Amino acid sequence: MPPERAEQIPALHCGRFRLDLTCPRVMGIVNLTPDSFSDGGRFERLDLAVNRARQMIEEGVDLIDVGAESTRPGAVEVSAEEEAARLLPFLAVMRDASVPISVDTRKPTVMRLVIDAGASMINDVGGFASAEARHAVADVDCALCIMHMRGEPGTMQHDPHYDDVVGEVTIFLGARVAALRGLGVANDRLLVDPGFGFGKAFENNLALLRDLAAIVSIGPPVLVGLSRKEMIGTITGRSIEDRMAGSVAAAVVAVERGARVVRVHDVAATVDALRVWSATRRTL
């Protein structure tokens, strides 16, 4: 972001961390699931997941997002007990990591458990839809990412329709920000995510990326997750395992349009690309 606007960007309060967002930040993905769309099963074992997280830290990641329930299109929900059983051993090992650990979960009971276990952020693809979810996170000091999703993972890609996708997503996220602020959640704990690929057709995703400024205008910093998604495959014609270049390009585009955090699988390549971008904007 241009230096003259840097003072308008707050640090993100993530538990024991304060994450400076005057330059774009990279969030690395670790899936503790057998069925995630990109790397399902690769890091299902605790030792492999921990090794991957530590590798990401060496590659320059700024925070790590760990999930234990796949939210790919068509995914089947897992119980809170199974989700927690996957997450808690990872958090026990990574609790003292040098970067914040975010947990991707929709379940209030899991939110409370992982916060107690040391999570620095809750990333809710359901956008803290229920009052129970909002109350579960209101009085703690972790960061909160509010994401937009139309429907549920099992059915969200069954012919999604919007009259005005940018306007509808902006209104949704603004309302959820207001609901959490109404419970006393400080501004510096909040992020918003337009939810690329979550109940959205290809044209909807493109519209949101083109007009990301509308999401930025809501107020909280914007997190974007485009890594290896179907949108990248549609544009490039590449299979999931060959979408790194397209994903890195999409991350740079998102940052250029105002995103402050990008959620990615390919950490080293994205870190390098954003360092080059930042150098051209004189932010290093």
Secondary structure, 3 states (H helix, E strand, C coil): CCHHHHHHCCCEEECCEEECCCCCEEEEEEECCCCCCCCCCCCCCHHHHHHHHHHHHHHCCCEEEEECCCCCCCCCCCCHHHHHHHHHHHHHHHCCCCCCEEEECCCHHHHHHHHHCCCCEEEECCCCCCHHHHHHHHCCCCEEEEECCCCCCCCCCCCCCCCCHHHHHHHHHHHHHHHHHHCCCCHHHEEEECCCCCCCCHHHHHHHHHCHHHHHCCCCCEEECCCCCHHHHHHHCCCHHHCHHHHHHHHHHHHHCCCCEEEECCHHHHHHHHHHHHHHCCCC
